[in-house]
Amino acid sequence: MDATPAPLSRLQTLPSWLLGRAATLGHRLVGERLAEEGMRMPHHAVMCGIAELGPIAQAELSRTVRIDPKDMVTVLNELQAKKLISRTRDPRDARKNALALTPDGRALLHRLEALGDRANDDLLAPLTPAERKQLTALLARLITTERIRHRS
């Protein structure tokens, strides 16, 4: 009998591989939910950033949500065309635009947050509440540690 392991058996035990697969599943679930409102994940990220930090300059938002500036222009144009955000002159620097959510944008963001919560509940359904909390804390620690390492 051949004792050679299946070709992916080792791969499928690597934390990096498992995290990648879980991330893919999470992105798919969230993306499907956001699509119910005609939105994509970059729209949601930008709207969350504006809601939390706005009014905010476009370049600062791009850095904060980690969307390439060229892609950010497209996302902002789409959101503005739907009247979900406004661009006004930044009172601190007239060369910049300050981005803010419109009332319709705030209402949509509230619905998107609920959809995102449902997608995350679907993703974590196999876990107990305590396991969900532990997984979230461990993932946050991995990300925080990487940020600290990256700055050094």
C-alpha positions in Angstrom: 0.0 0.0 0.0 1.3 3.5 -0.9 2.0 5.6 2.1 2.4 8.8 0.1 0.1 11.5 1.5 -2.5 13.1 -0.8 -0.9 16.0 -2.8 -2.8 18.7 -0.8 -2.9 17.1 2.6 0.1 19.1 3.9 -1.0 22.3 2.1 -4.4 22.1 3.6 -3.0 22.1 7.2 -1.0 25.3 6.7 -2.5 28.3 8.6 -1.7 30.6 5.7 -3.6 28.3 3.3 -6.6 28.0 5.7 -6.7 31.7 6.3 -6.7 32.4 2.6 -9.5 30.0 2.0 -11.5 31.4 4.9 -10.9 35.0 3.6 -12.1 33.9 0.1 -15.2 32.5 1.6 -15.8 35.6 3.7 -15.3 37.9 0.8 -17.7 35.9 -1.3 -20.4 35.9 1.4 -20.0 39.6 2.1 -19.9 40.4 -1.6 -23.1 38.5 -2.3 -24.9 40.3 0.5 -23.7 43.8 -0.6 -24.8 43.0 -4.1 -28.3 42.9 -2.8 -28.1 46.7 -2.5 -26.1 47.0 -5.8 -22.8 47.7 -3.9 -19.4 46.1 -3.9 -16.9 45.7 -1.2 -14.8 48.8 -2.1 -18.0 50.9 -2.0 -18.6 49.6 1.5 -15.1 50.2 2.7 -15.1 53.8 1.3 -18.5 54.5 2.9 -17.3 53.1 6.3 -14.2 55.2 6.1 -16.1 58.4 5.3 -18.7 57.7 8.0 -16.0 57.2 10.6 -13.5 59.8 9.6 -15.4 62.3 7.4 -15.3 64.8 6.2 -12.0 63.5 4.9 -9.7 64.2 2.0 -9.6 61.8 -0.9 -5.9 61.0 -0.6 -6.2 60.3 3.2 -9.2 58.1 2.7 -7.3 56.1 0.0 -4.4 55.5 2.3 -6.7 54.6 5.2 -8.9 52.1 3.4 -5.9 50.9 1.3 -7.5 51.4 -2.1 -5.2 52.5 -4.9 -5.8 56.3 -5.7 -6.7 55.5 -9.3 -9.3 52.9 -8.2 -10.5 55.3 -5.5 -11.5 57.8 -8.1 -13.8 55.2 -9.8 -15.4 54.2 -6.5 -16.0 57.8 -5.5 -17.5 58.7 -8.9 -19.9 55.7 -8.6 -20.9 56.7 -5.1 -21.4 60.4 -6.1 -23.4 59.4 -9.2 -25.8 57.6 -6.8 -25.9 60.6 -4.5 -24.4 58.6 -1.6 -21.5 60.9 -1.0 -20.7 64.6 -1.5 -17.5 66.3 -2.5 -17.0 69.8 -1.2 -13.9 72.0 -0.9 -11.9 71.2 2.1 -12.0 74.2 4.4 -8.4 73.5 5.6 -7.0 73.2 2.0 -8.9 74.5 -1.0 -6.9 72.3 -3.3 -8.6 69.2 -1.8 -12.1 67.8 -1.7 -13.7 66.8 1.6 -15.8 63.7 1.3 -18.9 63.2 3.3 -21.9 60.8 3.3 -25.2 62.2 2.2 -28.4 61.2 4.2 -29.1 58.6 1.5 -25.5 57.3 1.9 -25.9 57.0 5.7 -29.2 55.1 5.3 -27.6 52.8 2.8 -24.5 52.3 5.0 -26.8 51.2 7.8 -28.4 48.6 5.5 -25.0 47.4 4.3 -23.7 47.0 7.8 -26.7 44.7 8.6 -26.0 42.7 5.4 -22.3 42.4 6.4 -23.3 41.2 9.8 -25.5 38.5 8.3 -22.7 37.4 6.0 -20.3 37.2 8.9 -22.8 35.2 10.9 -23.1 32.8 7.9 -19.3 32.6 7.8 -18.9 31.8 11.5 -22.0 29.6 11.8 -20.0 26.5 12.6 -18.4 28.2 15.6 -19.8 28.8 19.1 -20.1 32.4 20.3 -17.0 31.9 22.4 -15.1 30.5 19.5 -16.2 33.4 17.3 -14.9 35.8 19.9 -11.6 33.9 20.2 -11.1 33.7 16.5 -11.7 37.4 16.0 -9.3 38.2 18.8 -6.6 36.0 17.4 -7.0 37.4 13.9 -6.8 40.9 15.2 -3.6 40.0 17.0 -2.1 38.7 13.8 -2.9 41.9 12.0 -1.7 44.2 14.8 1.5 42.3 15.0 2.1 42.6 11.3 1.4 46.3 11.4 4.0 46.7 14.2 6.6 44.6 12.3 5.9 46.5 9.1 6.7 49.9 10.8 10.0 48.6 12.2 
